[in-house]
């Protein structure tokens, strides 16, 4: 249970009392907050503890919600612009009250209907949650225990001449190189992948597949899965077109051929002129 109320985070609070506008929830320091009737259910009772997201309403008062936003404080979200004003813009982040992005925190002026990547931050002057496009200033060096093939989740934030820039765990900068991407990716997309290398500058080289022996094993498992789904036969072999292999298996022809060789040597498949067969 929360010691105090924390804006922008999930709070574990006790249901203290029932009132006309809704339930009041209490933290250990006796501070309380309203959970409006629109979020109250018949399963909630006085004395229960519940998980709620705490933010500020249209009058800048702290309020609780059982609906979770697309991002909490210090997290990234891919959001749609729903309104603009002279001093900023409003984006849909999954709650009834849209998130305000001040004009000074926009790299390029927002336009209604656009999709943008923003970080949710707590404005220390107003104690309100706002969005900012200035992401890089909050990034830190990745820990040294990010070894090759460490599983990570990341958001694609931009396409560059080298590949795709990404943010790992909302705070570490990474890069996926274009010649190692064998599927469609786009800005705002959340992907699961692996660390390829932690560079000396604290940034991460990333991969959508495991590297080394582990990568070959993953490719083999993918081929076996597709074989099983297709009745034990697939009309592809080491002579198949690279683009067709990439589209079907999501891997390069080099990795495909290496996986076929390993599967054949371990007697898990048979390779023929017209395709590959499961054993």
Secondary structure, DSSP 8 states (H G I E B T S, - for coil): --SS--TTSEEEEEEEEE-SSEEEEE-TTS-EEEEEGGG--TT--TT-EEEEEEEE-TTS-EEEESS--S--TT-EEEEEEEEE-SSEEEEE-SSSS-EEEEGGG-SS---TT-EEEEEEEEETTTTEEEEES--GGG-----TT--TT-EEEEEEEEE-SSEEEEEETTTEEEEEEGGG--S---TT-EEEEEEEEE-TTS-EEEESS--HHHHHHHHHHHHHHHHHHTTTEES--TTS-HHHHHHHHSS-HHHHHHHHHHHHHTTSEEEETTEEEE-
